[in-house]
Every structure is written in C-alpha cells, then in structure tokens.
Amino acid sequence: MKVIGISWRLLFTATLATALLSSPTLAKAKSKAKAESKASKAAPAPVELTGTLKKIKDSGVITVGHREESIPFSYYDDKRQVIGYSQDLVEIVIEAIKADLQMAEINVKMVPVTSANRIELVEEGTVDIECGSTTNNRERQKKVSFSNTIFIISTRLLTKADSGVTDFSDLSGKNVVTTKGTTSERLLRQMNKDKKLNMSIIAAKDHGEAFLLLETRRAVAFMMDDALLYGEMANARHPEAWRVVGKPQSFEAYGCILPKYDSPFKKVVDEALATAMTSGEAEAIYSKWFLQPIPPKGLNLNFPLSDAMKALYKAPNDKPYE
C-alpha cells in the first residue's frame, strides 16, 4: 500500500508539471525570455565616440575650412557665401555625419583658410575639415590625414596670350609668380635650381594676389594647378586675353584635410565621398562647376572631365600622386 501511494503522488506531480509547462502563459514567458536572450546576444555594444565625431556630437558644431578665391573649388560669391565644387562635396559629407551621429541638425561654422595656414589649422584642431584645393602628398601626411581624392589636376602656366611664353623653358630670366605654401611653389623653386633658369620667383599670399601681379605685368606667368588657372582666367576682365600653356610638371590629387589618427571620422567622410562618386552625384557636381556658367560672371570654364577623373569616380581612393 505504501508503494502504491508513492506512485500516485509521483504521477500527480508529473501531471501537474506537464500542465504548467504547456500552459499558454508560461509558454509566452519562455518565448519572451528566449527572444530577449537572443536579442541581447545579437545587439552590438554601443560604439563610444572619440575624436572629431565626439567633438561634433558634444558641441553640435562642425568647423569647416574654406578658401576665399580658389575658383571653382571654394570661393566667395558676390553675397560672400562660400560656393564651389569642393563646397558642394563637403555639404554631402556633413549630411553623412549628421546621419552617422543621429543628429537632426549640425551648426556649420565656416572658417577662411589660406595655402599657408590650412594644414596648421586642422592639425591644431581649430578646423575639423578643410575642403578646397589642397594636394595630398606624403610630406603633408606627416601632419594631417586626407580624405578620398576629390579632384586630380596637373600644374601648368597662365600667361597673356601675347607674352610669347608657351612652355616652362621660356621663363628663363623672367619674373614668375606662384602661391605661397603650395606644391607649385616647391616645384618651381626646384626647377629653377635644377635647370638654372635664373627666374625671379614671387610667392603671393593667395591666388587672387598672384593673378593681380600677373595682370599688372609684374610677372610674365603664374604657375599653379590647371583647374585653378582656368578659374582665374574665367574671372578675369578679359578672359580671351589669357592662355593656359606648358607641359604639365606634375599630376596631383586634391583631398579634404582631416585630423591625423582619427580613423572613425575619416571612415564617415570617405564613405560619403565614395557614394557620391560611384552614384553619379559627384559627376553632376563636376558638370555644374566645370562645364556650365558659374558665378560671379557666368563664364564657362569648359574643362572636360579627364580620364583620370573618370577612373577616380569609378574607383574612389585616397592615394597621392607620388
């Protein structure tokens, strides 16, 4: 009788347990717990912001360096608004940063920079990003980082149509202007030394001053990046009086200047630029600034998309031309 009693108790307990386990309430609880456990394993830990992205998130402000007279890349229009090819691209980047940081709005602080101080301002943190007409090279990479390339240029000469200058060999013994702190200044000084041309080299503070020296015949030629020279020519009183001449002395890649050792920030910038390039958006921006009339005078630079630029838009990268 004792054994039989124990068996009934065991049977009752087993039946009760089965009923409880099969109840809808308990099944729901188990399913919920399982789902929560799975979700907690699948959900990545929140990424802790550092560097420039943290600075922007905390302050709500991004500081953008721009040029004042780098037509058609970054310059003032007649209302003192910053416009240009590079400016349009940096606006795409800002939208990508907003999305990455999940911010409804970012205040944009525009800071004018020059060829002489642009690297320093990014290096010291005064400027978060500079997009203008800055060449990416290994020497500069010692101080700052660069985004994916935004433009590829060659260095040539701007001169009066009646100057008699057709190539660099015609500059022997003459006054030649370039812009201070540029790769063109370095190349021109090296050429003067290597080829013993006895040029008198003038380093102007910006492209506008360089063109003024050329226009007033204090220099016979202005060496600079070809796209910038076409921009100066288009902005001249009499564009037809000028010519871009000479065998290219270098090919250079423009990039946006970024703080060094800030990989998360560079990743967001590079991905935004790459998307613009491979989607056709960047090429449309190119057409707007190089193949159509532009401010302030409504002149067309007629600067066709080069094979190098076509290749860049297909395969964005941050490689310097060295």
WONOR-V832797 format. One record per run of one state. SS is the DSSP state (H for helix, E for strand, L for the rest). FROM is the first residue (numbers start at 1). TO is the last residue. If there is no record, write none. Layout:
SS,FROM,TO
SS,FROM,TO
//
This chain:
L,1,1
H,2,21
L,22,23
H,24,42
L,43,50
H,51,59
L,60,60
E,61,66
L,67,68
E,69,70
L,71,73
E,74,76
L,77,81
E,82,83
L,84,84
H,85,101
L,102,106
E,107,112
L,113,117
H,118,123
L,124,128
E,129,130
L,131,134
E,135,135
L,136,139
H,140,142
L,143,144
E,145,160
L,161,167
H,168,171
L,172,174
E,175,179
L,180,182
H,183,194
L,195,199
E,200,204
L,205,206
H,207,215
L,216,220
E,221,225
H,226,235
L,236,238
H,239,241
E,242,245
L,246,250
E,251,258
L,259,262
H,263,279
L,280,280
H,281,290
L,291,292
E,293,294
L,295,298
E,299,300
L,301,306
H,307,314
L,315,322
//
